[in-house]
Amino acid sequence: MSQYDEAAINKLALELYEANKELDNDRSETQETGPKSTIAASSTSDDTTKTTGSPTANGQSRSWAGWAELENDPEVFTALLREWGVRNVQVNEVVPLDSVFDHPPEDIFGLIFLSRWMPAETDNNITKPPAGVWFANQTLSFSCASVALMNIINNHCGIDLGTPLNEFREDTLKMTPKERGIALDKFDHVRDVHNSFATELDKMNVDLRLKQDFAAAAKEKQAARSKRSRKKRKQTDQYEDDENGFHFVAYVPAGGSVWKMDGMEQFPRVVGALEDGGSWVAMVLPELQAQCETATASAFEFSLLSLTAAADTSNLDADGEKMERVRENWGPFIAQMVRLHAEMGTLKDTLG
C-alpha cells in the first residue's frame, strides 16, 4: 500500500466514523425531502416528507429511517416476506430464463428483474393510476427491493399478508402511487425488517451518500431553470456512470392486464391485456429476453426472481435460524478497530 498516503488513509477513516455521529444530529433535517432516484432519489416524489422512525420496544431509541441496500438473494427476500407476515410465499431464482416455466403461470404471483437502472426510452401510455391496480412509487433511495415485493403481493387478494400488511393494503387502496410510496417509507414494520439485514456500516454508507446527494441537489436547484434539458442529460449520464445503480423492477398480473412496475416511474406500464387461458408469463418473456441481451452486451449483471406459493412451510423455524446467522456480522467490531488504529496513526501498517 505504499502508493497511498498514510495520513490521508487515517483521515478518511476518521471522517467515515465521525460522519455517522454528525448525521445522527442532522438526519431529521436532511430527510425532509427525498433524493432524486433509486440511485440518487425518486423523480416521482415532488413533496417534502419527513420519515422519522418510531420508538423501539424499550422506548429509548428510534428505528433508522433510511433504507439499506440488500443483497440479491432469494432466501433473503423469502425471509423478508415471512417476517413481514407473508408466510406462504417464497422467492426463487430463475436460471436459465426458460426455467420460469417450471411453475404454471397461475402459480407465479410475479417476477422481479434486477439490472442496472436506465431511464425509459419511450413515454408511458398510462397517464393516471389504473383502477384495480396497487402500485407504489419509490420515494427514497435503496428501497427498490421492498417496493418491488410490495407491488407484487398487494395485487393478489388471495394472499394472506398477515395482519400488519393486510391492514396496510386496506389503508392504502385509495391512495395515489406517490402517497403509497410515502406511506411505505413511514411503515416501520416493513422498513425495520428490510434493514435488519444491514450492518451499521451499511447504514453509515447510505447516510453519508444521502447527505452528499442532498448537497448536490441543493446546488442543482440553484441552476437556471432555462437549462433544465441540459441538466436532465447530465443526470442521465451520471446515472449511467454510477456503479451502484442496480434496480429491481416487478412484473405482475393485476386488474385484467400484465404490468411492468418500476417504482421510479410515476405509473406502471401495461405490457398487455390478459386473455382467458393465456400465459401472462409468456407475455413478458420477450421483454425480459431483450433486457437480458442488453445487460449481457453491456457487461452488466442481471438476475430474475419469481414469487410462488411456498412449497414447504414446515421448516419456518429452521429458516428463521438460518437468517439470524446471515445477519451476524463483525461490522461494529471492525468499525471500532478502524477508528482506534486511525487515531493512533497505525491503520496503514494494520492493513498491510
C-alpha positions in Angstrom: 0.0 0.0 0.0 3.0 2.3 -0.5 1.1 4.2 -3.2 -1.3 5.6 -0.5 -0.6 8.4 1.8 -0.8 7.2 5.4 -2.2 10.5 6.8 -4.9 10.5 4.1 -6.0 7.0 5.0 -6.2 7.8 8.7 -8.1 11.0 7.9 -10.6 9.2 5.7 -11.3 6.5 8.3 -11.9 9.2 10.9 -14.2 11.1 8.6 -16.2 8.0 7.9 -16.6 7.3 11.6 -17.4 10.9 12.5 -19.9 11.1 9.7 -22.4 8.8 11.4 -22.3 10.9 14.6 -22.8 14.1 12.6 -25.7 12.6 10.6 -27.5 11.5 13.8 -27.8 15.2 14.6 -29.0 16.4 11.2 -30.8 13.4 9.8 -34.2 14.8 10.7 -33.4 17.8 8.6 -31.8 16.1 5.6 -34.6 13.6 5.3 -37.4 16.2 4.9 -37.1 15.7 1.2 -36.4 12.5 -0.8 -33.5 12.1 -3.2 -34.0 12.1 -7.0 -33.6 8.4 -8.0 -33.0 4.9 -6.8 -29.5 5.6 -7.5 -29.8 9.1 -6.2 -33.6 9.7 -5.5 -37.1 9.1 -6.8 -38.1 11.5 -9.5 -41.7 10.7 -8.7 -41.8 12.5 -5.4 -42.2 16.2 -5.5 -43.4 16.9 -2.0 -41.2 17.1 1.0 -41.7 14.3 3.5 -40.2 13.7 6.9 -39.6 10.0 7.5 -39.0 9.6 11.2 -38.9 6.3 12.9 -40.9 5.2 15.9 -39.7 4.3 19.4 -38.5 0.8 19.8 -40.0 -1.6 22.4 -38.0 -0.1 25.2 -38.9 3.4 24.2 -35.2 4.5 24.3 -34.4 4.9 20.6 -36.0 5.3 17.2 -35.7 3.0 14.2 -33.4 4.1 11.4 -35.4 6.0 8.8 -33.4 5.1 5.8 -33.3 2.0 3.6 -30.2 -0.1 3.2 -29.1 -1.8 0.0 -29.9 -5.5 0.1 -28.1 -8.5 -1.3 -29.8 -10.0 -4.4 -30.6 -13.3 -2.6 -33.9 -15.2 -3.0 -33.5 -16.6 0.6 -33.2 -13.1 2.0 -36.3 -12.0 0.0 -38.2 -15.0 1.3 -37.2 -14.1 4.8 -38.4 -10.6 4.3 -41.8 -11.8 3.3 -42.1 -14.2 6.1 -41.0 -11.7 8.8 -43.4 -9.2 7.4 -46.1 -11.8 7.9 -46.4 -13.4 4.4 -45.6 -17.0 5.3 -47.0 -18.8 2.3 -44.9 -17.2 -0.5 -41.4 -17.9 -1.5 -38.9 -16.3 -3.8 -37.0 -18.3 -6.3 -34.0 -17.6 -8.6 -34.9 -18.2 -12.3 -31.9 -19.7 -14.1 -31.9 -20.2 -17.0 -34.6 -17.8 -18.3 -36.9 -20.5 -19.7 -36.9 -22.2 -16.2 -39.6 -19.7 -15.4 -42.0 -22.2 -16.9 -41.1 -24.7 -14.2 -44.2 -23.3 -12.4 -47.6 -23.0 -14.1 -48.3 -19.2 -14.8 -51.2 -19.3 -12.4 -48.9 -20.3 -9.6 -46.5 -17.4 -10.2 -47.6 -14.2 -8.3 -45.0 -12.0 -10.0 -41.4 -11.6 -11.4 -38.7 -9.3 -10.3 -35.9 -8.3 -12.7 -32.7 -6.9 -11.4 -30.2 -5.0 -13.6 -28.6 -1.6 -13.9 -31.1 1.2 -14.0 -31.5 3.1 -17.2 -34.0 5.8 -18.0 -37.0 4.8 -20.1 -36.6 5.3 -23.8 -40.4 5.6 -24.5 -43.2 7.5 -23.0 -45.7 5.7 -20.8 -49.2 5.5 -22.2 -50.6 5.3 -18.7 -51.3 8.8 -17.5 -53.3 8.2 -14.4 -53.4 5.4 -11.7 -55.1 2.4 -13.3 -58.2 1.1 -11.5 -57.9 -2.1 -9.5 -54.1 -2.0 -9.5 -51.9 -1.4 -6.4 -48.7 0.4 -7.3 -46.4 2.4 -5.1 -43.7 4.8 -6.1 -40.2 4.6 -4.7 -39.7 7.8 -2.8 -36.4 7.1 -1.0 -33.2 5.6 -2.2 -32.3 1.9 -1.9 -35.9 0.8 -1.1 -36.5 -0.7 -4.5 -36.3 -4.4 -3.4 -39.1 -3.9 -0.8 -41.1 -1.7 -3.2 -40.9 -4.4 -5.9 -42.1 -7.1 -3.4 -44.9 -4.9 -2.2 -46.0 -4.1 -5.7 -46.5 -7.8 -6.3 -48.1 -9.1 -3.2 -50.5 -6.3 -2.8 -52.1 -7.1 -6.1 -53.1 -10.6 -5.0 -56.1 -10.5 -2.7 -55.8 -14.3 -2.3 -52.5 -14.0 -0.5 -52.7 -13.7 3.3 -50.2 -11.0 4.1 -50.6 -11.2 7.8 -52.3 -8.6 10.0 -49.8 -5.7 9.6 -49.6 -5.9 5.8 -53.3 -6.7 5.3 -54.2 -3.5 7.2 -51.6 -1.5 5.3 -53.1 -2.7 2.0 -56.6 -1.8 3.1 -55.5 1.6 4.3 -53.6 2.4 1.1 -56.1 1.2 -1.5 -57.5 4.6 -2.3 -54.1 6.4 -2.3 -52.1 7.6 -5.3 -48.8 5.8 -6.1 -46.9 8.6 -4.6 -48.9 8.6 -1.4 -48.4 4.8 -1.1 -44.7 5.2 -1.5 -44.6 7.8 1.3 -46.8 5.6 3.5 -44.4 2.7 2.9 -41.4 4.8 3.9 -43.1 5.5 7.2 -44.2 1.9 7.7 -41.7 0.8 10.4 -42.7 -2.8 10.3 -41.6 -3.3 6.7 -38.6 -0.9 6.8 -37.2 -2.4 10.0 -37.2 -6.0 8.7 -35.6 -4.7 5.5 -32.9 -3.0 7.4 -32.3 -6.0 9.7 -30.1 -7.5 7.0 -27.8 -4.4 7.0 -24.9 -3.7 9.3 -24.2 -0.3 11.0 -21.5 0.3 8.4 -24.1 -0.2 5.6 -26.3 2.4 7.2 -23.4 4.8 7.7 -22.7 4.4 4.0 -26.2 5.1 3.0 -26.5 8.1 5.3 -23.2 9.6 4.0 -24.3 9.1 0.4 -27.7 10.6 1.0 -26.0 13.6 2.6 -23.9 14.0 -0.5 -26.9 13.6 -2.7 -28.8 16.3 -0.8 -25.9 18.7 -1.1 -25.7 18.0 -4.9 -29.5 18.5 -5.2 -29.2 21.9 -3.4 -26.7 23.0 -6.0 -28.8 21.8 -8.9 -31.8 23.7 -7.5 -29.9 26.9 -7.9 -29.2 26.3 -11.6 -31.1 28.4 -14.1 -34.5 26.9 -15.0 -33.8 27.6 -18.6 -31.1 24.8 -18.5 -33.4 22.0 -17.5 -32.9 19.9 -20.6 -29.1 20.1 -20.3 -29.4 19.2 -16.6 -31.6 16.2 -17.5 -28.9 14.9 -19.9 -26.3 15.5 -17.3 -28.3 13.5 -14.7 -28.8 10.6 -17.2 -25.0 10.5 -17.9 -24.4 10.5 -14.1 -26.8 7.5 -13.6 -25.2 5.6 -16.4 -21.8 6.0 -14.8 -22.9 5.1 -11.3 -21.6 1.7 -10.3 -24.3 1.2 -7.7 -27.2 1.9 -10.0 -28.8 -1.5 -9.8 -32.6 -1.6 -9.6 -35.4 -4.1 -9.0 -38.5 -3.9 -11.3 -41.6 -6.0 -10.8 -43.9 -7.7 -13.4 -47.3 -8.7 -12.1 -50.8 -9.6 -13.5 -53.4 -7.3 -12.0 -56.7 -5.7 -13.0 -57.1 -7.7 -16.2 -53.7 -6.8 -17.6 -50.0 -7.5 -17.1 -47.9 -4.7 -15.7 -44.3 -3.6 -15.5 -44.0 -1.9 -12.2 -40.9 0.3 -11.8 -41.2 2.4 -8.6 -39.0 5.0 -10.3 -41.8 5.8 -12.7 -44.9 7.8 -11.9 -47.3 5.0 -13.1 -46.9 1.3 -14.1 -46.6 0.4 -17.7 -49.1 -2.0 -19.3 -47.4 -5.0 -21.0 -50.7 -6.3 -22.4 -54.2 -7.5 -21.7 -54.8 -10.8 -20.0 -56.7 -13.3 -22.1 -58.6 -16.4 -20.9 -56.3 -19.4 -21.0 -53.3 -17.3 -21.9 -50.0 -17.2 -20.1 -49.1 -13.9 -18.5 -45.5 -15.1 -18.1 -45.2 -15.7 -21.8 -46.4 -12.1 -22.4 -43.4 -10.6 -20.5 -40.8 -13.1 -21.7 -39.8 -11.2 -24.9 -39.2 -8.0 -22.9 -37.2 -10.0 -20.3 -35.2 -11.6 -23.0 -34.4 -8.3 -24.6 -33.3 -6.8 -21.3 -31.1 -9.8 -20.6 -29.5 -9.4 -24.0 -28.9 -5.7 -23.4 -27.4 -6.3 -20.0 -25.1 -9.0 -21.4 -24.0 -6.8 -24.3 -23.1 -4.1 -21.8 -21.4 -6.5 -19.4 -24.0 -5.6 -16.7 -25.0 -8.1 -14.1 -28.7 -9.1 -14.1 -31.0 -11.7 -12.5 -34.6 -12.8 -12.4 -36.6 -13.9 -9.4 -40.1 -15.4 -9.2 -42.7 -15.2 -6.4 -44.6 -18.5 -6.0 -46.6 -20.3 -3.3 -44.3 -21.8 -0.7 -43.5 -25.4 -1.5 -42.9 -26.3 2.2 -43.8 -24.3 5.3 -42.8 -27.0 7.8 -39.3 -25.6 8.3 -40.0 -22.0 9.0 -38.2 -22.1 12.4 -35.1 -23.6 10.8 -35.2 -21.0 8.0 -35.5 -18.3 10.6 -32.4 -19.5 12.5 -30.5 -19.6 9.2 -31.4 -16.0 8.5 -30.3 -15.0 12.0 -26.9 -16.4 11.2 -26.9 -14.4 7.9 -27.5 -11.3 10.0 -24.5 -11.9 12.2 -21.6 -9.7 11.3 -18.4 -8.2 12.6 -19.2 -4.7 11.4 -19.3 -2.9 14.8 -16.1 -4.5 15.9 -14.3 -3.7 12.6 -15.6 -0.1 12.7 -14.2 0.3 16.3 -10.8 -1.2 15.3 -10.6 1.1 12.2 -11.3 4.1 14.4 -8.7 3.2 17.0 -6.0 2.4 14.5 -6.8 5.7 12.6 -6.5 7.7 15.8 -3.2 6.0 16.6 -1.9 6.5 13.0 -1.3 2.8 12.6 -4.1 2.0 10.1 -1.7 1.7 7.1 0.5 -0.8 8.9 -2.5 -2.8 10.1 -3.9 -3.1 6.6 -0.6 -4.3 5.4 
